[in-house]
Amino acid sequence: MRLKPRLLVAVVALAPTIATAQNYKVEALKGGPPSELAAPIKEALNPQGYRVLDAQGKPFVEIWLAKAVPASGKPGAAKGAVLFPVLTEGELLGAMRYAEEGTDYRDQTIIPGVYTMRYGLQPVNGAHLGVSTYRDYALLLTADADSDVADLSQETLEEQSAEAAGSSHPAVLMLLAAPDPSSKEPAMVRDQEKDLWGAVVPLSLEVKGGDAATLPIQLVVVGKAMD
C-alpha cells in the first residue's frame, strides 16, 4: 500500500463519542446484498446490512458484512501495530454500496457504485515508518473486479484497489477498534477533533477450530487523514 507519509497520521488515539446530534446515523438494512456482486461474493454475505445516512438524512453508504470471516483465534488485544491480528490480509470482510460520491481516507474520490471490502495492512517500510499508530485498513475493490471469496495476495489486493480509486494508490478506509468491545449493535462514532465518522458494525468470525465470535469494528466512512 503505497500511501504518502504526510497523509497517514495517527488517528486511533482518539476519544470518540457515540453521536447524539442529528448528523450521520446508521440503521438496519434489509433486502439482501446488491445484485452487482458476483454470486460467490453475494452468497458469502449476510442478507441484512447497514445503511449510513448523511447529515440530511439521505442514504450515503450501505454495508454488508461476511457471514463468517475466518480468524486465527478469538478477538483479543492488539499485537504491536496491528489492531486485529486474528484477521488475514486479503480476506473478504464484506461489501459496500455508495449511494453518493464519497472519499477514502486519503481523500481519493469514491464514485457511487458497489465495492467489495477486504482486509489490508499498511506495509512496514521506510516510506511508512512512524506515520500511523496502527496498520489496519479495509481496501475497496470494484464489484466487477472481485468475483471470488478466496483471499487475495497483497500485490493483487493493492493493484485492484488502486483501480477502484482510479489512481496509483489503493482505496483505503481506516479500520479502528470499537469504543465498546462488547458492542453488538450498529452505531456511529465521531471524533470531533479530526472530523471523522466511523460506523461501528459487528463482524462475525469463524475461529479456527469451528468456534464463532463477534468482533466489533469501526469503519471510518467519513473523514480523511490530516496533513
Residue, then its C-alpha position, 0 to 999 in steps of 0.5 A: m500500500r503505497l500511501k504518502p507519509r504526510l497523509l497517514v497520521a495517527v488517528v486511533a488515539l482518539a476519544p470518540t463519542i457515540a453521536t447524539a446530534q442529528n448528523y450521520k446515523v446508521e440503521a438496519l438494512k434489509g433486502g439482501p446484498p446488491s445484485e452487482l456482486a458476483a454470486p460467490i461474493k453475494e452468497a458469502l454475505n449476510p442478507q441484512g446490512y447497514r445503511v449510513l445516512d448523511a447529515q440530511g438524512k439521505p442514504f450515503v453508504e450501505i454495508w454488508l458484512a461476511k457471514a463468517v470471516p475466518a480468524s486465527g483465534k478469538p478477538g483479543a488485544a492488539k499485537g504491536a501495530v496491528l489492531f486485529p491480528v486474528l484477521t488475514e490480509g486479503e480476506l473478504l470482510g464484506a461489501m459496500r454500496y455508495a449511494e453518493e460520491g464519497t472519499d477514502y481516507r486519503d481523500q481519493t474520490i469514491i464514485p457511487g457504485v458497489y465495492t467489495m471490502r477486504y482486509g489490508l495492512q499498511p506495509v512496514n517500510g521506510a516510506h511508512l515508518g512512524v506515520s500511523t499508530y496502527r496498520d489496519y485498513a479495509l481496501l475497496l475493490t470494484a464489484d466487477a473486479d472481485s468475483d471470488v471469496a478466496d483471499l487475495s495476495q497483497e500485490t493483487l489486493e493493492e493493484q485492484s484497489a488502486e483501480a477502484a480509486g482510479s489512481s496509483h494508490p489503493a482505496v483505503l478506509m481506516l479500520l479502528a477498534a470499537p469504543d465498546p468491545s462488547s458492542k453488538e449493535p450498529a452505531m456511529v462514532r465521531d471524533q470531533e477533533k479530526d472530523l471523522w465518522g466511523a460506523v461501528v458494525p459487528l463482524s462475525l468470525e469463524v475461529k479456527g477450530g469451528d468456534a464463532a465470535t463477534l468482533p466489533i469494528q469501526l469503519v471510518v466512512v467519513g473523514k480523511a487523514m490530516d496533513 
